[in-house]
Amino acid sequence: MRQSRDAETDANLFYFSDFERHNAEIAAFHLDRLLGFNRIPPVVGRLINVTSEVREITTGKALSRTFFTSPVGNVCFYGQCEYYCTTEHPVCGRPHQLEVSLAAMLPDLSLAPRRSWRSPWRRAYSRTKQAAWEKDPAYCDTVRRKPPYSHGTRLLDLIDMAVLDFLMSQCLPFFFFFTRHPFSAPHAIINDALAVTPWMSRPFLFLCSSVAGSVAPPSSACASCPSLASV
């Protein structure tokens, strides 16, 4: 837990510059379940002892080397990753107890092959350039003509998840958490499988009331899904 449960993100941050949040993963799973989408793998919250349950039993030397004791006596580590894995961004117990989220892991690809698609509404990751969907009012028409969105329910899957994204980031609707990541489906039943997304660690960044704004793809009247009728 790098941040407290009620910590808000600075609105001046470039999107996705914030830390991933354990409580966001838990809340996202329950909201997804309440909406009946069932696209996010199960997540639960737990209290663990970062010393006896992680530091003392890990067999990874690379991870072991990142443990240290903070100036106030808390046991911390920062692990290995591309972003924020430094002594300036540690995960710390208090002094040993750590609140975490535990998610069900998808089976290894060797056991359950699956295919992933990049979302057509993904971000441009640029401070100066816009993505195609941000500039083209008829962008959805282009998407409709391309597989796998030209048939089946894949486009409707995206509509479902875009609505979920908006509900989880409604204070700043241009934060599209689902559109950042690919989504997957089992390879054996690729055409009829339910699309899932296991990345939901940055929702609920702001504690405020809803603010009207644009949401893509639903705002473009791209498509509507029967699963939303009862929401």
C-alpha positions as CSV (number, residue, x, y, z in Angstrom):
1,M,0.0,0.0,0.0
2,R,1.8,3.1,-1.2
3,Q,-1.1,5.4,-0.6
4,S,-3.8,5.6,2.0
5,R,-7.3,4.7,1.0
6,D,-8.6,8.3,0.9
7,A,-5.6,9.7,-1.0
8,E,-6.6,11.6,-4.1
9,T,-4.6,12.1,-7.3
10,D,-3.3,15.5,-8.2
11,A,-5.4,16.6,-11.2
12,N,-2.3,18.1,-12.8
13,L,-0.7,14.7,-13.2
14,F,-0.3,13.3,-16.7
15,Y,-2.7,10.4,-17.1
16,F,-1.5,7.1,-15.6
17,S,1.2,8.8,-13.7
18,D,-0.4,7.8,-10.4
19,F,0.4,4.7,-8.3
20,E,-1.6,1.6,-8.7
21,R,-3.9,1.1,-5.8
22,H,-4.8,-2.1,-4.0
23,N,-8.2,-0.8,-2.9
24,A,-9.1,0.3,-6.4
25,E,-8.7,-3.3,-7.6
26,I,-11.0,-4.5,-4.9
27,A,-13.6,-1.9,-5.6
28,A,-13.4,-2.4,-9.3
29,F,-14.1,-6.1,-8.9
30,H,-17.2,-5.5,-6.8
31,L,-18.6,-2.9,-9.1
32,D,-18.0,-5.1,-12.1
33,R,-19.9,-7.9,-10.3
34,L,-22.8,-5.6,-9.3
35,L,-23.2,-4.5,-12.9
36,G,-23.3,-8.2,-14.0
37,F,-20.4,-7.8,-16.4
38,N,-18.1,-10.4,-14.6
39,R,-15.1,-9.4,-16.7
40,I,-12.6,-8.8,-13.8
41,P,-10.9,-11.7,-12.1
42,P,-11.8,-12.0,-8.4
43,V,-9.9,-9.8,-6.0
44,V,-9.9,-9.7,-2.2
45,G,-8.2,-7.5,0.5
46,R,-5.9,-9.1,3.0
47,L,-3.5,-8.0,5.8
48,I,-0.1,-9.7,5.6
49,N,3.1,-9.6,7.6
50,V,5.6,-8.2,5.1
51,T,8.5,-9.7,7.1
52,S,7.3,-13.2,7.9
53,E,5.2,-13.7,4.8
54,V,7.3,-12.1,2.2
55,R,10.9,-11.2,3.2
56,E,11.7,-14.3,5.1
57,I,10.3,-16.8,2.6
58,T,11.1,-15.3,-0.8
59,T,13.5,-17.2,-2.9
60,G,14.1,-14.3,-5.3
61,K,17.4,-12.7,-4.6
62,A,16.5,-9.7,-6.7
63,L,13.4,-9.0,-4.5
64,S,15.3,-9.7,-1.3
65,R,17.8,-7.0,-2.1
66,T,15.1,-4.3,-2.3
67,F,14.0,-4.7,1.4
68,F,15.1,-2.1,3.9
69,T,14.0,-0.5,7.2
70,S,12.7,3.0,7.0
71,P,13.9,5.8,9.3
72,V,10.8,5.3,11.4
73,G,11.3,1.5,11.7
74,N,8.9,0.2,9.1
75,V,9.9,-2.7,6.9
76,C,9.8,-1.7,3.3
77,F,10.6,-3.0,-0.2
78,Y,10.3,-1.7,-3.7
79,G,10.7,-4.8,-5.9
80,Q,11.6,-4.7,-9.6
81,C,9.4,-3.1,-12.2
82,E,9.6,-0.5,-15.0
83,Y,8.0,2.3,-13.0
84,Y,8.2,3.4,-9.4
85,C,10.4,0.5,-8.1
86,T,12.9,2.7,-6.3
87,T,13.7,3.6,-2.7
88,E,11.7,6.8,-3.3
89,H,8.6,4.8,-4.0
90,P,8.6,1.9,-1.5
91,V,5.8,-0.3,-0.2
92,C,6.0,-0.2,3.6
93,G,4.5,-2.2,6.5
94,R,3.4,-0.6,9.7
95,P,5.9,-1.7,11.0
96,H,5.3,-5.2,9.5
97,Q,1.6,-5.3,8.7
98,L,0.7,-4.4,5.1
99,E,-2.7,-4.1,3.6
100,V,-2.8,-5.7,0.1
101,S,-5.1,-7.0,-2.6
102,L,-4.8,-10.5,-3.9
103,A,-6.2,-11.3,-7.3
104,A,-7.0,-14.7,-9.0
105,M,-4.2,-15.3,-11.5
106,L,-5.1,-16.3,-15.1
107,P,-3.7,-19.7,-16.0
108,D,-0.3,-19.9,-17.7
109,L,-0.5,-19.5,-21.5
110,S,0.9,-23.1,-21.8
111,L,-2.1,-24.4,-20.0
112,A,-4.8,-22.1,-21.3
113,P,-3.8,-20.3,-24.5
114,R,-5.6,-17.0,-25.1
115,R,-5.5,-14.1,-27.4
116,S,-5.3,-10.4,-26.5
117,W,-6.4,-7.4,-28.5
118,R,-5.3,-3.8,-28.1
119,S,-8.3,-1.5,-27.6
120,P,-9.1,0.8,-30.5
121,W,-9.8,3.5,-27.9
122,R,-6.4,3.3,-26.3
123,R,-4.5,6.4,-25.3
124,A,-1.8,8.1,-27.4
125,Y,0.6,8.4,-24.5
126,S,1.7,11.8,-25.7
127,R,1.6,15.2,-24.1
128,T,1.1,16.9,-27.5
129,K,-0.6,14.3,-29.8
130,Q,-4.1,13.0,-29.7
131,A,-5.3,9.5,-30.5
132,A,-7.3,8.8,-33.6
133,W,-10.6,8.4,-31.6
134,E,-10.1,11.9,-30.0
135,K,-9.9,13.6,-33.4
136,D,-12.3,11.7,-35.6
137,P,-16.1,12.0,-34.9
138,A,-16.7,9.0,-37.2
139,Y,-14.0,6.8,-35.7
140,C,-16.5,4.2,-34.6
141,D,-17.5,3.5,-38.2
142,T,-13.8,2.7,-39.0
143,V,-13.7,0.3,-36.0
144,R,-16.9,-1.4,-37.0
145,R,-15.4,-2.5,-40.3
146,K,-12.3,-4.2,-38.8
147,P,-12.0,-7.6,-37.2
148,P,-12.7,-8.6,-34.5
149,Y,-15.2,-5.8,-34.1
150,S,-16.9,-6.3,-37.4
151,H,-18.8,-9.3,-36.1
152,G,-19.8,-11.0,-32.8
153,T,-19.8,-9.2,-29.5
154,R,-16.3,-7.7,-29.2
155,L,-17.4,-4.2,-29.8
156,L,-20.2,-4.6,-27.3
157,D,-17.7,-5.9,-24.8
158,L,-15.8,-2.6,-25.2
159,I,-19.0,-0.6,-24.6
160,D,-19.6,-2.5,-21.4
161,M,-16.1,-1.8,-20.1
162,A,-16.1,1.9,-21.2
163,V,-19.2,2.4,-19.1
164,L,-17.5,0.7,-16.2
165,D,-14.5,2.9,-16.7
166,F,-16.6,6.0,-16.6
167,L,-18.3,5.0,-13.3
168,M,-14.9,4.4,-11.8
169,S,-13.3,7.7,-12.9
170,Q,-16.3,9.9,-13.2
171,C,-14.7,13.1,-11.8
172,L,-12.3,13.2,-14.8
173,P,-14.1,11.3,-17.6
174,F,-11.0,11.4,-19.9
175,F,-9.3,8.8,-17.7
176,F,-10.1,5.6,-19.6
177,F,-8.6,2.8,-17.6
178,F,-9.8,-0.1,-19.8
179,T,-8.7,1.6,-23.0
180,R,-5.1,1.6,-21.8
181,H,-4.9,-2.1,-21.7
182,P,-5.6,-5.0,-24.0
183,F,-8.3,-7.5,-23.3
184,S,-8.2,-11.3,-23.6
185,A,-10.3,-14.3,-24.4
186,P,-9.5,-18.1,-24.3
187,H,-8.1,-19.2,-27.6
188,A,-10.1,-22.4,-27.8
189,I,-13.4,-20.5,-27.9
190,I,-12.2,-17.2,-29.2
191,N,-15.3,-16.2,-31.1
192,D,-17.8,-16.8,-28.3
193,A,-15.7,-16.3,-25.2
194,L,-16.3,-13.5,-22.7
195,A,-13.6,-10.8,-22.9
196,V,-11.8,-10.2,-19.6
197,T,-9.4,-7.5,-18.3
198,P,-7.2,-8.1,-15.3
199,W,-5.9,-4.5,-15.0
200,M,-8.0,-2.4,-12.7
201,S,-5.6,-0.8,-10.3
202,R,-6.0,2.9,-11.1
203,P,-9.8,3.7,-10.8
204,F,-11.4,5.9,-8.1
205,L,-8.6,8.5,-8.1
206,F,-10.9,11.4,-7.1
207,L,-13.4,11.8,-4.2
208,C,-16.0,14.1,-5.7
209,S,-19.4,14.1,-7.4
210,S,-20.0,13.2,-11.0
211,V,-18.9,15.7,-13.6
212,A,-20.5,15.6,-17.1
213,G,-18.0,14.9,-19.9
214,S,-17.3,12.9,-23.0
215,V,-17.0,9.2,-22.8
216,A,-15.7,7.1,-25.7
217,P,-17.0,4.9,-27.2
218,P,-20.5,5.2,-25.7
219,S,-20.7,8.9,-26.3
220,S,-20.2,8.4,-30.1
221,A,-23.3,6.2,-30.2
222,C,-21.0,3.5,-31.4
223,A,-23.2,0.7,-30.1
224,S,-25.4,-0.3,-27.2
225,C,-25.4,-3.5,-25.4
226,P,-28.5,-5.3,-23.9
227,S,-26.4,-6.0,-20.8
228,L,-26.7,-2.3,-19.9
229,A,-30.5,-2.2,-20.1
230,S,-31.0,-3.0,-16.4
231,V,-28.1,-0.8,-15.1
